[in-house]
Amino acid sequence: MKTPRLLQLSAVALVTLAPHTMATNGYFTHGVGSHNKALAGAGLAAPSQAIDAANNPASALLVEDQSNAGISIFSPQRSYTASTSLAQGNMGAFSITTQGTLDSDSEYFPIPHYARKWTLDDTSALAFSFYGRGGMNTDWQGGSATFDPDGGMGPAPVMTMDGTFGMGDAGVNLNQAFVELAYAKRLTDTVVVGVSPVVVLQAFEAKGLEAFTGYTKTFASNLPMGAPAGSLTGNGHDTSYGVGLKVGVNWQLSDGLTFAFAHQTEVKMSEFDDYSDLFAEAGGFDIPASTRIGLSVQASPNLSIHVDGESIGYSNIPSVGNSGANVYQCPTAGQGFNAIDNCLGGNNGAGFGWDDMSVIKVGLTWSSERLPGTTFRAGISLGDQPIQPSEVLFNILAPGVMEQHLTFGIARELGNGKEWGATFMYAPEESVKGSSLFDPTQTIELSMKQFELEFYYTW
């Protein structure tokens, strides 16, 4: 389905402002809003700014009428290393060569967000929010690949060609922009509920993947001669759009104890038509459902403690959750299978093999009587990264291996409802290592670490 021209232009405008990559749990952000990031994404039950409605729509009623705007500089540092191959491209192997560790370029990104809250009456409110998300971004310049064009079944010699996959510079870029309008309603003195439509615009680009043409559904459907896979790679940015729903509850259990729940449905996105030979379901790339819970305790007048959990359903999205090994059942893989829908672009096409991800987040908010008007925040989040060792080859394109985020923030009230703040995030290096899908004689190790510095202003 082609995107209407007006939505295409809107998507381009939004993703130009949105991040190219983010501090990630998989490719979800570790938090939305500067103060939420300072708590490593905790604090769902303790909203304090308009942007909190993007975490839980019920929060729209629980904060002051205000605007928030923020900008961060985010730095993901990604690399991969391939061991020496025993096959060296022979007998159908596709061998990756790095001559050491190869680092991805494009390491610094500006990331904005904005939110505005309006009180409707004593029991209801609206909040608008805009924020971006990404995480599947790589720019591999260098490296090489060694392979036999006819799989060892013909006269063609083994070839070594420049680029991660032998076709020059390689990588992908996924940008996502989220626009929400939350409505919150007080049901009782202690219970507030909220609902928000979630409009998503996303853009995607891939390059350097021509080596996989023979494993696409388009090619395999036109045997014995095959057909060019014109929607596999190198088509610039394509856009897609979709609408989902977010619901939430904030429940004041006692004077010092609050519980919160929020759920965002899976967002069905229009297809990336220009990459229908790459992603499963002819270019499908839906947004997985996610669920969050939070508990906040006012331990003292100056200290509050936040414990949150989040679950993200990556495995339910075929283009993300399907195993890369599905491609072996494509007719052109030479394994005797005839499962055309297991080829790239098919309904069961190869993906990144991501598992679901669960994250625990703990944060502290502290204010000092010696520094009136100043608030300090700190947090840590812990989760198991979603990439299995057997899936490392395709995940060179999207090495979402982060498991920890360590955060700190400071905020300063300026009077008349105005406030400024700064947040710092460090995600220690994580890696995953496993055998290459197309050359089991070599291993590939993916590594990443992240930094982020963010500033915001509230008025």
Secondary structure, DSSP 8 states (H G I E B T S, - for coil): ----HHHHHHHHHHHHHS-SS-SEETTEES-SSHHHHHTTT--TTS--SGGGGGT-GGGGGSS-S-EEEEEEEEEEEEEEEE---SSTT-TT-EEEE-SSEEE-S---EEEEEEEEEEEEETTEEEEEEEEEE---B--B-S-EEEE-TTTTSSS---EEEESTTSSSSBEEEEEEEEEEEEEEEE-SSSEEEEEEEEEEEEEEEEES-GGGGGGBHHHHTTTTT----TTSS----EEEEEEEEEEEEEEEEETTEEEEEEEE--B-B---GGGTTTSHHHH---B--EEEEEEEEEEETTEEEEEEEEEE-GGGSHHHHS-GGGGGGSGGGSSS---GGGSBTSTT-----B--EEEEEEEEEEE-TTSTTEEEEEEEEEE--SB-GGGTTGGGS------EEEEEEEEEEEETTEEEEEEEEEEEEEEEEEEETTEEEEEEEEEEEEEEEEEEEE-
